[in-house]
Amino acid sequence: MPQDHQDAAETHFGYRTVPLGEKQHLVDDVFHKVARRYDIMNDLMSGGLHRAWKDALVSKVRPPQGARPFLLLDLAGGTGDVAFRVVRAGGEGTRAIVADINTEMLEVGRERARKAGLDTRVEFTEANAESLPFPDAYFDAVTIAFGIRNVPRIPLALAEMRRVLKPGGRALVLEFSQVDIPMLDKLYELYSFRLIPEIGRRVAGDAEPYRYLVESIRRFPPPETFARMMLEAGFGRVSFTSMTGNVVALHSGHRI
């Protein structure tokens, strides 16, 4: 369903309609429950393919080699997965700030950064994507992987992403999409609604967070609609690439 009316009094939490002000609390509760098993969750939901999809995102970021400064903002990236990939792909001048609204996710990321020896290059900060605590034109690139659909007011988040980008900077949004290939769509539905919650129950002891995450994918707009939302937020050179039978889409836009 298109998200053109994000400023209305109600929004969606999975397939439930809830007051707009309640969605963030409900999303926070989901990620509080899965924080320590977030990477396992991504493997379960994607069959491990999220690693290849994130590699495709990093290849679009193209962090520079050498000492030239390059600063990435990774939104809703609490565990640090995307940020770690970008700084490893770049040179010594590449750094990243991970912004997430969930404190448990951020703590997982900080622990991972310390263990990986990346804590001097990746910083973690608690922040709301709808109101970022950063100056205008501050970042060379902004990314968000599998997080934009959980933002209550997506147009506000897109506007903030554009605001904090330097002129010429690029925003990249990786998000699940809507499978529309005959037969594959039926198999995907079966896997998503039947198997993922059951695996979540067995692995994490709770099926509900996984059920919400699957349902939230179905509520996210198709790629063409989201591309229009990026244009409406002021991005230029907007495009998207569908991957793996339209299971996911990688969206791109520049601050012109």
C-alpha positions in Angstrom: 0.0 0.0 0.0 1.5 3.4 -0.9 2.6 5.5 2.0 1.4 8.9 0.6 -0.6 9.6 3.7 2.0 9.2 6.4 0.9 12.4 8.1 -2.6 11.0 8.8 -3.8 10.1 12.3 -3.3 6.4 11.7 -0.6 4.2 10.2 0.0 0.5 9.9 1.9 -1.9 12.2 2.1 -5.0 10.1 -1.5 -5.6 9.0 -2.8 -3.7 12.1 -4.0 -0.1 11.8 -2.7 1.9 14.8 -2.5 5.5 15.9 0.5 7.1 14.2 2.1 8.0 17.5 2.1 4.4 18.6 3.9 2.9 15.7 7.4 3.9 16.8 6.9 2.4 20.3 5.6 -0.9 18.7 8.6 -1.0 16.3 11.0 -0.4 19.1 9.5 -3.3 21.1 10.0 -5.6 18.1 13.7 -4.7 17.7 14.2 -4.8 21.5 13.2 -8.5 21.3 15.3 -9.4 18.3 18.4 -7.2 18.9 20.7 -10.0 20.0 19.5 -12.3 17.1 19.2 -9.6 14.5 21.8 -11.1 12.1 20.2 -14.6 12.5 16.8 -12.9 11.7 18.2 -11.4 8.5 19.5 -14.8 7.5 16.1 -16.4 8.2 14.1 -13.8 6.3 16.4 -13.8 3.2 17.9 -17.3 3.2 21.3 -15.6 3.6 20.9 -13.5 0.5 20.9 -10.2 2.5 24.7 -10.5 2.5 24.8 -10.3 -1.3 22.2 -7.5 -1.4 24.3 -5.5 1.1 27.4 -6.0 -1.0 25.5 -4.5 -3.9 24.6 -1.5 -1.8 28.3 -1.0 -0.7 29.4 -1.2 -4.4 27.1 1.7 -5.1 28.5 3.7 -2.1 32.0 3.4 -3.6 34.0 4.7 -0.6 37.3 6.1 -1.7 40.6 4.4 -1.2 43.4 6.1 0.7 43.2 8.9 3.2 40.6 11.1 1.5 37.9 11.9 4.0 34.6 10.2 3.4 31.8 10.1 6.0 28.8 7.8 5.8 25.6 7.9 7.7 23.9 4.5 8.1 20.4 4.9 9.3 18.6 2.1 11.3 21.8 0.2 11.1 22.2 -0.5 14.8 24.3 -3.7 14.6 26.8 -2.0 12.3 26.6 -4.5 9.4 26.5 -2.0 6.6 28.8 0.5 8.2 31.5 -2.2 8.8 31.3 -3.2 5.1 31.7 0.3 3.9 34.7 1.2 6.1 36.4 -2.0 5.2 35.8 -1.3 1.5 37.2 2.2 1.8 40.5 3.6 2.7 41.8 4.9 6.0 39.9 8.2 5.5 36.5 6.4 5.4 34.4 6.7 8.6 30.8 6.0 9.4 28.2 7.1 11.9 25.4 4.6 12.6 22.2 6.2 13.8 19.4 4.0 15.3 16.5 4.8 17.6 16.9 1.5 19.4 19.4 1.4 22.2 19.6 -2.4 22.4 20.5 -2.5 18.7 23.2 0.2 19.2 24.8 -1.7 22.0 25.1 -4.8 19.9 26.8 -2.7 17.2 29.2 -1.1 19.7 30.2 -4.6 21.0 30.7 -5.8 17.4 32.8 -2.8 16.5 35.1 -3.3 19.5 35.6 -6.9 18.7 36.3 -6.1 15.0 38.7 -3.3 15.9 36.6 -0.8 14.1 35.4 1.3 17.0 37.7 4.2 16.0 36.1 4.3 12.5 32.5 3.6 13.3 30.5 5.7 15.7 27.1 4.8 17.1 24.5 7.4 18.1 20.8 7.2 19.1 18.7 9.2 16.7 15.3 9.4 15.1 15.4 9.2 11.3 12.6 11.7 11.2 14.6 14.4 13.0 18.4 13.8 12.6 20.8 15.6 15.0 23.3 16.4 12.3 24.1 19.6 10.4 23.0 20.3 6.9 25.3 19.0 4.1 27.4 16.9 6.5 27.6 13.4 4.9 29.1 12.1 1.7 26.6 9.3 1.6 23.5 8.1 3.5 22.3 4.5 3.5 19.4 2.6 5.1 19.1 -1.1 4.7 15.8 -2.8 5.6 14.8 0.0 7.9 12.8 2.6 6.0 9.6 0.6 6.1 9.6 0.8 9.9 9.7 4.6 10.0 6.3 6.0 10.8 6.6 9.1 8.6 8.7 8.1 5.6 8.6 11.4 3.8 10.1 13.2 6.8 12.9 10.6 6.9 13.6 11.1 3.2 13.7 14.9 3.6 16.1 14.5 6.5 18.4 12.2 4.5 18.5 14.8 1.7 19.2 17.6 4.2 22.2 16.0 5.8 23.8 15.0 2.4 26.5 17.1 0.8 25.6 18.5 -2.6 26.3 15.6 -5.0 26.0 13.1 -2.2 24.1 9.9 -2.7 21.3 8.3 -0.7 20.8 4.5 -1.0 17.8 2.7 0.3 17.8 -1.1 0.3 14.4 -2.6 1.1 12.3 -5.6 0.6 9.9 -5.3 -2.4 6.9 -7.1 -3.7 7.5 -10.3 -5.7 5.4 -10.3 -8.8 6.7 -13.3 -10.7 4.1 -16.1 -11.1 4.7 -19.1 -8.9 7.7 -17.4 -7.2 5.2 -15.0 -5.5 3.2 -18.0 -4.1 6.3 -19.7 -2.8 7.5 -16.5 -1.2 4.2 -16.0 0.5 4.3 -19.5 1.9 7.9 -19.1 3.1 7.3 -15.6 4.6 4.0 -16.2 6.4 4.2 -19.8 7.4 7.9 -20.7 7.8 9.6 -17.5 9.0 7.4 -17.0 12.1 7.7 -20.6 13.0 11.5 -20.6 12.7 11.5 -17.4 14.7 9.5 -19.1 17.5 12.0 -22.0 17.5 15.2 -20.0 17.3 14.3 -16.9 19.2 11.4 -18.2 21.3 8.9 -15.6 19.9 7.1 -15.7 16.6 5.4 -12.3 16.8 8.4 -10.0 16.0 9.1 -12.1 12.9 5.4 -12.0 11.9 5.4 -8.2 12.2 8.5 -8.0 10.0 7.0 -10.1 7.3 3.7 -8.2 7.4 5.5 -4.8 7.3 7.1 -5.9 4.0 3.7 -6.3 2.4 2.7 -2.8 3.6 5.7 -1.1 1.9 5.0 0.6 -1.4 6.2 -0.9 -4.7 9.5 0.4 -6.1 7.9 2.8 -8.6 5.9 4.4 -5.8 8.9 4.7 -3.5 10.9 6.2 -6.3 8.2 9.0 -6.6 8.5 9.6 -2.9 12.2 10.2 -3.3 11.6 12.6 -6.1 9.0 14.4 -3.9 11.6 14.7 -1.1 13.8 16.6 -3.5 16.3 13.9 -4.7 17.5 14.0 -8.2 18.7 11.2 -10.5 16.4 8.8 -8.8 16.5 5.2 -9.9 16.0 1.7 -8.5 17.3 -1.8 -9.3 15.2 -4.9 -8.5 17.1 -8.0 -7.4 16.3 -11.7 -6.8 13.0 -11.8 -8.6 11.9 -8.5 -7.1 12.4 -9.7 -3.5 14.3 -6.5 -2.8 15.0 -3.2 -4.5 17.9 -0.9 -4.2 16.9 2.7 -4.5 19.3 5.6 -5.3 19.0 9.3 -5.3 21.4 12.3 -5.3 21.3 15.7 -3.6 21.6 17.9 -6.7 
